[in-house]
Amino acid sequence: MDRRKGGDRLMAADDRDGRAYTTLGIVAVGQGGGNIAIQFLTRKDNPGIDERVVLVNTNDTDIMRNIDRNESDLAIDRETLSREHVETFGGASVGVGNDFFEGERLAEEDFETIFRPINNKISGSEALMYSVALGGGSGNGSVPYIIDQLSQGPDGGKTADMNAAWLDGITQFALAAWPFDYESAQRHYNAICGLSRLLMREDGEPNADMTILASNTRLKELALQDDEDDVRQDSRGDYVDDKTLVNERIIDAIDLFISAGRLSESTIDVKDYVEKPQLHGAYHGTFGTAMEKPTGLDIDLAIESAVENAFVPLDPSTAKAAYVIVRAPERKMQSGEVTMGRVGEGFAKWKAENGLRGTVGMETLAQAPGRRNSMDVLVFLAGFDLGPLFEESWEFYETEKEGLRRGESTDQLARVKRIEENLRQYRNRLEE
């Protein structure tokens, strides 16, 4: 997008189209992905996304349950949502259990059905973000395949004869939720295989432009630390389950992620988030947030707080790229209390203290809507060591893989070995 700055005016998108932000299309596949994405349709003011959300699954019951659970909060009527934003694929519409191989097979056989709502509701988006639970079967199985197909676009994938010119060169993110520690070994095995397939196609070439990881266990811990007494009840006094706890934090982070491309003093566009890390072989990242911090707080301390709230367990010193978005009230920016200079200096200080002085990345200061006295901080780290995330899951993965060895699934075992080797090679390249 074209950017400009005139006088004290904040940088924004070309005013000819009336926009000041990157347009993002959300593709939710599977039950877990739908749990996250439907939250975007509960908000009347949803800049950057609006109603560009589609919910896709092999099980129509799971989709309807998500709609039922959020119906009173939806900013779009149920009939329109069901008619225009929802699609099931695979024919039987009964789901695939936790079998990601089956989810992939159904996506390949019924790709046109999946592509239809994407092309109808979110064509023209400048980037796509897929929300998926890596422990499942439908989303975990199909999303890596869908990304592969859409990246080929009109030049070679199944979208070649589906009017897909708008996909040429589009940036594709995957927002991938890691299973809770208490979930089954099968789901952790799925997560390892799913992450590898998002990072790399089976031929070893990169797949998603960036996979953004969020550990359910980690996010639940952060939510409970923030407010142990009240976090379990919503404004109506209803019980808030674990998935709602973690999804609310994810939605807040996406808002900040998008704000770096709208009404900001130094625009971070979607390609900036992927091109710099990719120069260092990094195709995965995560968020960390520090919300409602005093505007007088030193920026480096606010950044440190955000990193301590990272959405996965990690060592920040291993990151290949780091980005910081500070969102502050317009009047605090105009008064000089929060400036781009302060953000830059604070970011540089934080990087120096954490051994990241030469790490690639960017920083920006974005304008917060409404009247408030506090600032929000998002840190996006990419290319960090995945070891801490895998610590609990890898043993589960090995247990399930041993089951394949003892069974008759020789073809699946051969594929899993290739998937695992791709993940090893990816991690090795990051360590070089």
Buried (B, 14 or more C-beta within 10 A) or exposed (E): BEEEEEEEEBBBBEEEEEBBBBBBBBBBBBBBBBBBBBBBBBBEEBBBBBBBBBBBBBBBEBBBBBBEBBEEEBBBEEEEBBEBBBBBBBEEBEBBBBBBBBBBBBBBEBBEBBBBBBBEBBBEBBBBBBBBBBBBBBBBBBBBBBBBBBBBBBEEBBBEEBEBEBBEEBBBBBBBBBBBBEBEBBBBBBBBBBBBBBBBBBEEEBBBBBBBBBBBBBBBBBBBEEEEEEBBEEEEEEEBEBBBBBBBBBBBBBBBBBBBBBBBBBBBBBBBBBBBBBEBBBBBBBBBBBBEBEBEBEBBBBBBBBBEBBBBBBEBEBBBBBBBBBBBBBEBBEEEBBBBEBBBBBBBBBBEEBEBEEBBBBBBBBBBEEEBEBBBBBBBBBBBBBEBBBEBBBEBBEEBBEEBEEEEBEEBBEBBEBBBBBBEBBBEEBEE
